[in-house]
Amino acid sequence: MLSIKNLSAAISDKEILLGITLDFEPGKTYVVLGPNGSGKSTLAATIMGRPDIAVTDASELAWNGENLKALSADKRARLGIFLSFQSPLPIPGVSVEELLRCALDGEKDLVALHKELRGFAKEIGLDEEFLSRSIHDGFSGGERKKVEAIQAAALAPSLAIFDEIDTGTDTDAVKRIAEFLSAHLPQEATKIFITHSPKLIELLRPDSVVILKEGRVVAEGGRDLAVKTIKEGFEGIK
């Protein structure tokens, strides 16, 4: 269970999140919607522990009872928290396979991991040569998102956050990524998708939808809320 209470956060003294309270349960899929600048990416980065985000003392952020505020991003990752970035940066000289070998730290047999990653690449429609190239270096938007999905599948997180996993992808790629993640993420994992894509929402069939505006939660509901919001826009939601 991810429990967020009265979460307020700022970057460079600019307040972005203002008193957010939310619970994200195991085994459920959530979609977070909101206009640009509403705080969606900042919420994801705060959960992950981005060091330049200042969180107020009154804020509470806990994963399965563990106080996340006291933990650095790497320690949060070791608890099973994963974040797929909206615009993942290239890491020259480090391949996808090398990165995952290091991250898994002996949890999987290297031969088995090698075989698993190539199976993932084939399934998601990515040439396996991308696994041995410098991660995201010269990759297209769709290729980056497929690599992020492969990382999530290999790491099998208990809390998986995807910040616009559909950015830079065509309709077929969105479908392929959604089906891939549905097949390979642990069934008991908490899954949070930040998106603007009606197609992705249709494919995900989320259990719950959260809408942010100006750093606050303004609405929560089911799939019908997402459909209504995408059709009518955010203007009518206060």
Secondary structure as UniProt FT lines:
FT   STRAND          2..11
FT   TURN            12..13
FT   STRAND          14..24
FT   TURN            26..27
FT   STRAND          29..33
FT   TURN            36..37
FT   HELIX           40..48
FT   TURN            51..52
FT   STRAND          53..55
FT   TURN            57..58
FT   STRAND          60..63
FT   TURN            64..65
FT   STRAND          66..67
FT   HELIX           68..70
FT   HELIX           73..78
FT   TURN            79..80
FT   STRAND          81..84
FT   STRAND          91..95
FT   HELIX           96..104
FT   TURN            105..106
FT   HELIX           110..124
FT   HELIX           128..131
FT   STRAND          134..135
FT   TURN            136..138
FT   HELIX           141..155
FT   STRAND          159..163
FT   TURN            165..168
FT   HELIX           171..184
FT   TURN            187..188
FT   STRAND          190..194
FT   HELIX           198..204
FT   STRAND          208..213
FT   TURN            214..215
FT   STRAND          216..221
FT   HELIX           223..232
FT   TURN            235..236
//
